[in-house]
Amino acid sequence: MIRSVWIKPFLYRLIWIFAGIFLTGWNMAYAQQPSLTPAVRKLSLTEAITLGKTDNNLVKAAGQEEEASLADLDDARMNALPVITASSGYQRFTKLTLFESGLGGAHSVPKRPSQYGADAGLSASFNLYSGGKQRALTAEQRHKKDLAGVNAQEQSAAAGLQTAAQYLDMVRLNDQRHFILEQVVRAETRLKNISSLFRNQKVTRSDLLRAELNLSAVKLNLEQTENDILISNQKLNVLINIPDSVKVEPADSSGTAVPDPEELNNLLSQTAGNAFLVRKAEENLLILGDRLKGIRSNSLPSVSLLSAYGINYPNTIFYPPVDQAYAIGFIGIRVQYNISSVYQNKNKTAAARIRVRQLRFQQQNITDNVRQEAEALLIKYREALNRISVTERSIEQALVNYRIVNAKYLNQLALLTDLLDADNLYQETRYNLVQARINAKLIYYRMLYTAGKL
């Protein structure tokens, strides 16, 4: 009896402990299950562009190239430092074989003064003058580094422009979805009214079927728009480098204010000097000019300072050689001139000059094209602003027209075709307004990119 009294409480405690462990593990496993609801991230257009310009993978790759070009510049500068070489060697010679008559009478004698040899020393050379080749090489690499910086800025701006376009496309699709949802409500109300009129034998079955078909078409259009929103969201996630599971919710709408045309006028005046294509052409011209200087330096003499010091064994400076080690060094100047460069370098220099002139023509053409593109964008921007004002008035007119035709149809004074046309016209004018506003903003960001200000 005493043993059972002590055993039962112990078993109960053990059962409760195992039950607690099981429940705790189950709760933790349940808590670690991924949520099926996608994460929502609300972003403004400015925030999305900033993410695109910094987190895009192509932007990061361009940044790595800029860092690599900086390392190349440091390497080019290192070429101006002295070249120092350390060397050492050890030799063990065989016996010397002597032939008395032709190849006959051979006999061997040891090498004098010793069959061993060794040397160790340091040598250095420093370029005093090479016709400006080192200076031209360093300047060329510096301009390559600047060109890589412009490329990185251009890639960042391009990613920002793509992000802006994708973001504005999502804004357009969201507004379109909102309009279609309202159209679904109108189509359902219209079908309900036509069904009532059909039961009262006021309309034919053809009107009822057409209203049903119209409602189905509108719902299919809604499904297509929702799918387009998902696809556009995935594209935006790739551009700003965030997980596909995140659902981006645009904080801006198409109704936000658009910039004044005077702001684009100011950008137009800055395009010729700040456009990425123009800056890249300038850097390429500078690179080619430095390369031409390097080619010209091949026709000039070079002067170097030389120095060396070493320990050698045996002493072969004296004659006969002495079985002893010796140390000796020297310092001097070496002057070299490649006589063949007079005729070998002539055509290379002429070709480089021609390419410099060619690149100047290309630079002028690029400047003209950039200026023409900027002027065309300014014209299109003014056209987009005018289209916005015209479309805003058209919406009011289309809404009034739809209400009039709807009242006439309910009173059997208009056909269903007229009512559906009026509904589509109202829907189209709303689409056109959103599209006009989106186009105006997209033109503005394209202008920023063209002017090198994005």
N, C-alpha and C positions, 0 to 999 in steps of 0.2 A: 504493500500500500504506500509506503513512504517513497519507494522508487518511482511508482506511477505518478505520484503527486509532483515530483521534480521533473519527470520526463515530459509530461504534457505541456507545461508552460514553455519549456525549451523548444518543443516542436512547433508550437504556435509562433514563437518569435522567429524561428527559422523560416517558416512559411511566409510571414509578413516581410521579412528581409528580401526573399526571392521575388515576392510580388512587387515590392518597391523598386527593385533593380529592373524588373521587366517593364514596369510602367514608365520608369525614367528613360530607358532605352527606346521605348516606343515613341515617347514624346519627342525625344531628340531626333529620331529618324523622320518623324512627321514634320518637325520644324525644318529639317534640312532638305525637304523636297522642294524643287524649284517651283516658283509660282507660275501658274499658267497665264496670269495676266501680264502682258508686256509692260515694261517700264516706259513711262511717258516723260519726255523731256521737252519743256517749253523753251523755245529759242526765238529771239528776235532776229531780224535780217542782219543787223550789225554783228551780233554774236556768232551767227552761222558763218559769216564771211571771215571773221577773226579765226575761228576754228579751222576753216578751209585753208587759210594762209599759213597756219602754223603746224597743224596736225596731219595735213595731207602727206601721203607717203612719197609722192613725187617731189613735193617741196623739201622733205627731209633728204631725199637723194641729191637734190641740187645743192643743199647745204653741205653735204659730205663732199661733193665735188669742189666746192669753194674752199673747204678746209684742205683738200688735197692740193689744190693750186697754191695755197699759202705755203705748204710744205715744199713744193717745187721751187717757190721763190727763195725760201731759206737755203735750199740746196744749191741754187744758182749763186747766191751770195757766198756760199762756202768755197766756191771755186777760186775766189780771190785770195784765199789763205795759202800759205806755203805747203808744198807737197813734201812730206817727210816719210822716208822709207828706212826701215831697219832690216838688216839681213845678216845671216850667219851661215856658215857651211863647214863641213868636215869631210876630208878625203883621205883614203888609204890607198896608195898606189901599189901596183904590182912591180915585180922586178923588171928592169929594162932589158929587153932582148936585143942583142947586137948581132949583125951578120957581117962576117969578114969578107966574103967574096960572093956577090950576088945574094942568093938566098941560102948559101951554104955556110958552114962554120959558125953556126949560131951558138951563142952562149949568153948567159944572163948575169947582170950585175945589179946591185941595189941602186935605187934612185938616190942621187945626192941632192942636198946634204941629208935628207930624211925621206922615208917613205910615207910620212904623214903630212897632211896639210890642213889648215883651218883658217877661218877668217870670220870677223864680226865687225859690223860698222853701222853708222848712220849716214844718210845722205838727205839733202834738202835742196829744193829749188823754189824760187819765188819769182813770179812773173812781174817784171818792172814795167813793160810796155808791150802791147800786142796789137797796136793799131786801133784800140777801142773795142776789141772783141768782147772782153769781159763786161764792160759797161753796157754794150748793146745787148748781150745775153741777159743781164740782170734786168734791164729796162723792158725787154720783150717778155720776160717771165712776170714782171710786175703788171704789165698790161693784160697778160693772160689771167692773172689773179683778179684784176678789175673786171675783166670780161666774165669770169665765172661768177663774180658778185652780181653783175647785171643779169646774168642768166638765172641766178637764184631769185632775184627780185621779180623777174619776169614770170618765172614758174609760180611764185607765190601769188602774184597778181592774177595769173591765169586760173589758178585754183580758186581764188576768191571770186573771179567772174563766173566760173562754172558753178560754184556754190550759190551765188546770187541767182543765177538762171534757174537752178534746180529748186531753190527755195521759193522763188516767185512762181514757178510752175506748180508747186504744191499749194500755194495760196490761190492760184487760179482754179485748181481742181477742187479745193475745199469750197470756194464760192460757188463753183458749178454744182457741186453736190448739194449745197444749200438750196440753190434754185430748183434743182430737180426734185428735191423733197417737197418743195412748195408746189411744183407741177404735179407730183403724185397726188397731193391733197386735192388739187383742182380737178384732176382726172377722176379720182374716186367720187368726189361730189358730183361731177358731171354725169358719171355713170349711174349714180343713185337717182339723179333727177330724170335721166333718160329712161331708166327702168320704170320709174313712176309714170312717166308719160306713156311708155309702151303698154303698161297695164291698163291705162285709161284710153288706149287706142288713139293717142294723139300723134305718135310717131311710128315709123315702120320698124320692122325687125332689123333692117339694114343699118339704121342709126345705132341700135343697141349693140350690134356686132362690131361696128366701127368704133364705138366708145370703148368696148372691151379690148379690142386690138390696140387702141391708143394707150390704154392703161398698161397693157403688157409691154408695149414698146418703151414707155417711160420707165417702167421698173427695170427693164433690161439695160436701159441707158444708165440708170442709177447703179446697177451692179458693175457695169463697165467702168464708171467713174470711180467707184470705190476700189476696184482692182488697180486702176491707174494711180490712185493715191498710194496704195501699198508699194507699187513698183517705184514711184517717184521717191517715196520715203527710203527705200533701200538704196537708191542711187545717191541720195543726199548723205546717208550714213557712210557710204564708201568714201565720198568726197571729204567729209569732216572726220573720218576715221573713228567712228564709234560703232559699238556692236549692232548687228542686224536686229537683235531683239528689242532695241530701243525704238519707241515710236516718237518721232519728232512732231511736236504740235507748234505750228507757226504762231508766234505772238503778234506779228504784224498782219495787216489786212491790205487788200487792194485799195481800200479807201483812204490810206494815209496820204498826206500831202506830197506832191512831186516838186522837185527843185525848180527854181525860177530859171528861165532861159538865159538870163544874164550870167548865171554861174557856169553854164556851158560855154558861153562866150569867153569867159576868163580861162577856162580849160583849153579852148581852141588856141589862144595866144601862147600857151605854154607847151603846146604839143611838139613844135619843131625842136625844142631843146631837151625835153624830158621823155619823149617816147622811147620805149625799150628798143625798138628796131633801130632808131637813129643812134642811140648810145652804143649799141652793139656794133654798128657800122663804124663809128668813130674809134672804138677800141680795136677793131680788126685792122683799121687803117694805121693806127699807131703800132700795132704788132708787126705789120708788114714793113713799116718804115724802119723799125729797129732791126728787123731781119736783113733789110738792105744794108744797113750800117755794118752788120756782122759780116756780110758777104764782101763788102769793100775792104774790111780790115784784113782779108786774106792776101791782099796785094801789098800790104805794108810789112816792114820788118818787125821782129819780136826781140825783146831784150829780157834775159832772165839772169837772176842771181843764183849761183850754184855754190854749194858747200858740202863737204863730206869729211868724215873722220872714222878711222877704223883700225883694228888690230889684226895682223896677219902673221901666219907661220907657214913655212920658214921665210927667211929674209931672201927674197929673189930680186930685190932692187940692186944689191951689190953683185958683182961678178968676180969670182964664182959665188954661187949662193951660199949663204951662211946658215948654219943650224941654230937659228935664234928667232924669237918673235920680235916684231917691231910694230909701232904705232905711228900713224901719219895722217894728216888731214890737209885740206886745201879749201880755199875760197876763191871764187872767180866770177866772171861775167861771160855769158854766152849770147852772141848776136847771130840771129838766123834770118835769112831772106830766101823765100822760095821764088827762084827766077822764073820757073814755069807758070807762076800765077799771073804773069804779065799777059799771057794768051789764054790760060785756062779759066781765069776768073772774069774775063771780059764779057762773055755771053751770059754768064750767071747774073752779073750785075745788070746787064741790059734787060734780061727777063724780069728781074725783080722790079726795075723801074716801070716797066710796062704794066705789071700787076698792080703797082701802086696807083698808076693813072686809071686803070680799069676799076679799082675799088673806089676811087673818087667819083667816077661816073655812077657806080652803083649806089654810093652813099647819097648822091643828089637825087637819084630816082627814088630811093627809099623815103627820103624827106618829103618829096612831092607826093608820094602815095599816102604817107601818113597824114599829111595836111589835107589831102583830098578826102580821105576817109573821115577825118574829124569834121570837115565842113558838111559832108553828106549826113553824118550823124546829127549834127545840129539842125539841118533842114528837116530830117525825119522826126526829131524831137518836137519841133514846132508843129509839125503835121499831127503828131500823136496828141499834143495838147489840144489842138483844134478838134480832133476826133472825139476827145473826151467831152468837151463842151457840147458838141452836136449830139452825141449819143445820150447824154444826160437829158436833153430835151426830148429825144426820141422815146425814151422810156416812159415819160409821162404821157406822151401821145399814144404809145402802144397800149398802156394800161387803160386809158379812157376808151380806146377803140375796143379792147377786149370786153370791158364791162357793157358797152353798148351792144355789141354783137351777141353777148351772152343773154342779155335781156331780150333782144329780138328773137333769139332762138327759143327761149322759154315761152315766148308769146307766139311761136310759130310764124315769125316774120323773117327768119333767116335759116339758111341751111347749116347742117352740122359741119360741112366742109369749111364754111366761112368761120365758124366758131373755132375749129381746130387750127385754121390758118391764123386767126387772131391770137390764139394762145401761143402758137409757135413764134409768131412775130414778137410778142411780148418777151418770150423766153430768149429769143435771139438778140434783142436789143440789150437785155441785161448781160448776156454773154459778151457782147461787143464792148460794153462799158468796162467790164473787168479786163478783157483782153487789151483794150486801149490803155488802161492804167498800168497794166503789167508791162506792155511794150514801152511805155514812156520811162518806167523805172529801169527796165533792162537797157534801153538806149543810154540812159544816164550812166549806168555802171560800165557799159562798153566805152563810153566817152572817157571815163576815169581810167580805164585800162589803156586806151589808145594814148592818152596824155601822160601815162606813166605815174598816175597819182592813186591808183587803187591799192 
